[in-house]
Amino acid sequence: MQKVFINKLKDFVGQEVTLQGWLFNKRSSGKIRFVILRDGTGYVQCVFFKGNVSEEIFELADKIGQESSIIVTGKVKEDSRQVGGVEIDATGLIVIQDAKDYPITPKEHGPEFLLDNRHLWLRSKRQVAIMRIRHRIIKAIRDFFDERDFVLMDPPILTPNAVEGTSTLFETPYFDLGNAYLTQSGQLYAEAGAMAHGKVYTFGPTFRAEKSKTKRHLTEFWMCEPEVAFADLNDDMDLAESMLEYIVQTVLRERAEELKILERDTTKLEKVVRPFPRISYDEAVEILHKNGVNFEWGNDFGAPDESVIVQQFDRPVMVHRYPAEVKAFYMKRDPENPKVALAVDVLAPEGYGEIIGGSQREDSLDELLSRIKEHNLPQEVFEWYLDLRRYGTVPHAGFGIGLERTVSWICGLDHLREAIPFPRMIYRNTP
């Protein structure tokens, strides 16, 4: 008898199959037992009729506990009422392990309890849907860059220096060489890669030791960072909006069932098509003032400010040319207005805030040296980075997209903690 995954059952209608998985739910109705089986690819109803199976199997189907590991055999039958359009007319049941007192029951549980049991919570229908969407977003990002001849560059996780200041670094002793830091970003290394390959991207974990408890922050998260040689800020914005459109439209097309499980309003995602609105920081400040927000020019936008800005649009908005004082040292200043940096943030609609931050990089050695001094950074640890300006410097640009913020927005989540398998926050580093 063929071993089949649930998502392939439609190809086996009328045939006897074997399914391996876990008991998701069950119910009884007189001489019928209904067992909902999950195997990671989907869910299927297995129907045990009293007259078709032994008394032992019939009773067993009623006694096994939630999340018991089981093997079910039976015939695949079409049933348009069921998810997936099929059900199993069961003839056999083997219990691998009968789980008792599974802690996450169908009743409501608080977030702390669920996070304490995150290793089990991941099995729930909602969490399975989120992780499947996350996986598809990751693949869409990789496909987007791979199809455009970008080269994947893997930056180190342990680094000798900060990218955006030292206040949010996790520090660790590194043998006899002093201290090393968990990476905040792979960008500086991506710039080196771009000078070798022209177009590269990095994709990996990053760490920020921010003592923030907001629903938008994690201390460990994943980020993709493309970097392109011979590119300016406009090229950067073109790339960012093309990528976002590609990601969202891919998820709408290939994860419709999961979005339905999450009860996501997909009409809002359907509007994520190019071109995106592009406004300057000055124009964004005007929007805030017109909406009664007392905002001072020169400050960075907080979450409430971003929410007001995006309310004026029905798709992501790109805000460019921020005050140089609130941006990182490596961002090139606008030749037409040195007070602003050639930077861009992409703000997601529906109050999800910044999901992309990017800029044209400073390609002048002298200007970069000046910025390092202004930011009180140790020049010696950046000598390798300065070499990129000494030997064949060119205009170049890139950005970083936060994976979890993107997942959170596309899934319509209330908190970033559900967008990653095992969230790390300032008050949690378990399980």
N, C-alpha and C positions, 0 to 999 in steps of 0.2 A: 504494500500500500504506500502511495506516494506521500512523502512529507512535504507539506505546502505551507507557505506563509499566507496570512489572512488577506493581504493586499493583492494576492494573485488568485484568489478563489474563483473569481468570475471566469477564469480560463478552464475551470474544472467542473463546471455544472454537469450533474448527472454521474459524476465519478466518486469513488470511495477515496477518501484522503485521511491523512493523519495530521493533526495540529498539535503543536507544543507551545504552552504558554502559562498564563496565570489566571486564576479566577478573579474577574473584575467585579462581577455582581451575580446574583442568582435570585430566583423566585419560583414559587410552586403554584400550581393550579390544578387541584384534583389529581388526575392520573398523568400529569405532565410536569416535568422539571425543566426550567429554563436556566441555562448556564451561559453567562456572557464571558467569553474568553478574550483575552488580549495577548498579543505576542510581540508588541513593539511596532508592528507595521499597521495594526488596525484592531478592530473589535468585531466579533461575530457572535450571533446567538446560536447556541447549540441546544437542540430540543431533544429531551429524553422522554419517549413515550413508554408507559409502564409495560405495555405488551410487547415492545420491541427489544427490550433489554432485560437482563437478569434482575431479580429482586435486589441482589447485592449492589449492582451498579445503580439501580434506581434510588436506593436509599443513600448510597454514597454521594450521589449528585446533590442530595439535600443537606448532607451533613458537613461537607468540606467548608473550611473557613475562607474568608476573603483573603486574596493573594496567595492561596495555595498553588503550588506548581503542579500542573496536570498535563496529561496527554489525552486527547479526544480523537476518536475515529468516527467516521460517519460519511454519509453521502451529501454532496453539495447540491442544494436546491435553490432555484431562483425564488426570490420574494422581494418585490419592489418596495414593501413597507419597511424593510430593514436597511440599516446603514450598509452601504456596499452592494445592496441589491441581492444578497444571498443569505441563507442560513444553513445550518448543519443538522441533518436528520441523524442524530447520534446513535451509534451502536456499541461504542466502547468507551471506557473511562479508566485511566490509570492515574493514581495519585502518587506523585514523586515525593512531595512533602506537604502534609496538612498543616497549614498555618493557623495558629490559634491566637485570638485576641490581638489582631492587627490594630495598631494604635490609631491610624488615621481612618476613622469611620465616616459614613456619609453625612454625619452631623457637622455643624459649623465648628471650626477650630480657630483660635487666635493666631496672629502672625508669629509670635514667639514660639508657640508650640510647633507650628509648621516648620519654622526655621530650625528648631532643635531636631526635627525629624526630616530634614531636607533630603537625606538619602532615601527616604521612603516617599516623601511628598512628590518627588520627581516622577513617580508612577501614576499620579492622578491624571485624568483626562486633559485637564487644562494645562498642566505642566508639560505633558507629552506634546501637546499642540504647540506650545511656546518653543520648546527645544527643537521641534521639527522645522518651525519657521526660522529659528536662529540658524540652524544648519543650512537652510536654503539661502539665507541672506549671505552667509559666509561663502557658499559656493558661487552665488551671483557676483559677489565682489571679485573673487578669483577669476571667474569666467570673463568678467568685464575687462580686467587688466590683461589677462592672458590673450584674449582675442585681439587686443590692441598692441601686442608685441612688447609689453612690459616684462621685465625680468624680476622675479622674486628674489629679494635680498634679505637674509635673516640677520638682524642686528643682535649684538650681545645684550643679555639681560643684566649682567653685572657691568657697570660702567665706572670710569674714573671721574666723571664730571656730570654736572647738571645740564639740562637743556634750558629750563625756564626758571632758574633760581634754585637756591638750596633749601628753602624753608619747607618744602613738601617732599623731601627725599627720605627713603628708608635706607639707613646706613648699616654697614656690616664690616667687621674686620676682614682684611684680605691678606692673610699670611704675613710676610715681612714688608709688604708694600703699602702699609697704612690701611686706609678705609676705601671700600668700594660702595657703590650705590645701586639699588634696584632701579632699572631704567624708568624714566618718566616718558620716554619717547624714543623711537628709532630714527627720528628725522635726520640728525646730524650724520649718521651712518648712511642713511638713504641718499643724502647729498653726495657723499663719496661714491656711492654706487651709480648715481646718475652721471657723474663725470666719467665713469667707465663704460656704461651701457646706454646712456641717453635717456632711457625711461625705465624706472624701477618702482617697485612697491615693497613695503615691509608689512608683515601681518603677525602680530604676536601680543603677549601680555605686557601690560605697563602698570606702573604702581605710583600712586600719589598718597603721600602721608598727610592729607588734609584732614583736619579735625572737623569734618562736616557731617551732620546728621540728616541732610536733606535727602529727599527721595530720588535726587538726580546724581548722587555720589556713591561710588564704591572705592575702596582702597586698592583693589586689583581689578583690572578690566582689560579688554582686548581692543586693539586699535590697528587700523590699516592706514598706511601713510605712503601715498605715491609721491614721487619726485621726478620732475621733468627738466632736462637741460634745454636751453634756448627757449624758455617759456616766460611769459610775464603774468601779471595779475589777471588779465582778461582770459588768457589761456587756462589759468588755474580755475577760474569760475566756470568756464565752458566744460572742463573736465568734471568738476564736481557735480554740476547739474545733470550731465549726461549719465554719470554713474548712479546718482540717486534715482533718476527716472528708470534706469535699467533694473535696479534692485527692486523697487516697488512694483513695477509692472510684472517682473518675474514672479514675485511672491503672490500677487493677485492671480496670476495665471496658474501657478503650480501648487499653491497651498490654500486654495479656496475652502477646502473642508476644515482645515485647522482654524482659519479666520472665522468660519461659521461657529465652531466650537467656542471660540473666545467672544462671540457676539460682537465682532468688530464691525463698525460702520464703514464698509468698504467704499461707499460713495465718496468719502473724503479722500481716500487713497487714490481713487481713480482720477482725481484732479492733479495728481503729481506727474505732470508732463511739462516738457520744455515749451517755451522759455520760462524760467523763474523770474520773479521781480527782483531787480537789483537797485538798492538804494544806498546812498552814502551814509556814513555815521551822522553827518549833519542833518540829513533828511530824517533819519530815525529819531534824532533828538527833537526835531520839529513835530513829529507824530506824537511823541510823549507829551510835549507841551500842549499840543492841541487837545489831548485827552486828559488834561488836568494833572499830569504827573510833574512834580517838582524835581526836575533832573538837571544837574549841573554839567555843562560841557566839560569833557576831560575825564569823566568817570567811566568806568566800565559798566556795562548793563548787568543788572541783576535779573533773577528769574521773573519777578513781577514786571520789570521793564520789557523783557523779551516777550512776555505774554501779551502785553498791550500792543507791541509792534506787530506781532504775527496775526493779531485779530483783524488787521486791516487787509489780509490776503487769504486766498483759499488754497495756497500751496506753499512750499518752503520759500523763504525770502532770504536773499543774500545781502548782507550789510557789509560794506567795504569802506576802506580808508578810515581806520580808527586812529585816535590820538596815539602818537608814537610812545608816549609815556606809559601807557597801560599795556603795551605789547612787548614781546620778547626782543632781545638784543639782536637777533639774526634777521629781523624783518627789515626790508629795504624801505627807506623813507621816500615819500612822493617827491620827485624833483620839482614839481610845481607848487608844493606846499610841504616843506620839511617838518611841519608840526604833526603831520599824519603819516602813518605807515601804510604801505601797500598790502594791507591785510584784509581778509574776508572771513566772516563767520556765516554759516548757513543755519538759520533758525527754523526748526520744524514747526508746523502748525499745531493747533490744538493744545498749546501750552507746554510742549515737550522741550523747548529751548534749543540751545546750541548742540548740533550733532556733528558739525564740521567746522574746523578752524584751520585756516591756511594763509599763505602769503607768498609774495615774491620775496626771495631771499636777498640779503645784501651781498652783492658780488664784488664790491670794492674792498681790497685788503685794508687800506687806510681807514675807511669808514667802519669796517668791522672791528678793527683794533680800538677805534674810538668808542664804539658801543660797549665793548667788553670792559673798558675802563670805566665808563659811565655807570655800568651795572655792578661795579666792584667785584668782577669775576676774576679768578686767577688765570692769567694769560697762559701760563706754562701748560695747563691741562688741555688747552685748546690749540696748541701748536699744530697738531695733526690736522685739525679743522681749518686752521688758517692756511695750511699748505694748499688747500683746494682753491684758494684765491691767489696763491703765488704761482701755481703751475696750471695755466690754461683755464682761468676763470671765465665764466659765461653767465649771462642772465639765466636764472632758473627759478622754479616755483614748485610748490607742493602743498599738501594739506594732510590733516589727520581726520579720520572719521571714527567716532566712538561706536564700537559694535553694540554694546549694551543699550546705549541711548537710542540707536537706530532700531534695535529689536523692540525696545519699550514703546517707541512711537508707532511702529508698524502694527504691533500687537494691541496697542491701546491699553498698556499696563498702567497701574497706579504707582508702581514703585519699581526702581531698577533692580531690586533684589530678585525678582522673578525672571530677569532677562539673562541670567548666567546660572550654570548648574549649581555651583556652590559659592554664594556671595560672601565677600569679605568686606566688612564695614568696621568702623572704629570700635564698635562694641561687640563685634562677633568675628571669630576666626575658626569656628567649628560648625558643622562636622567637617 
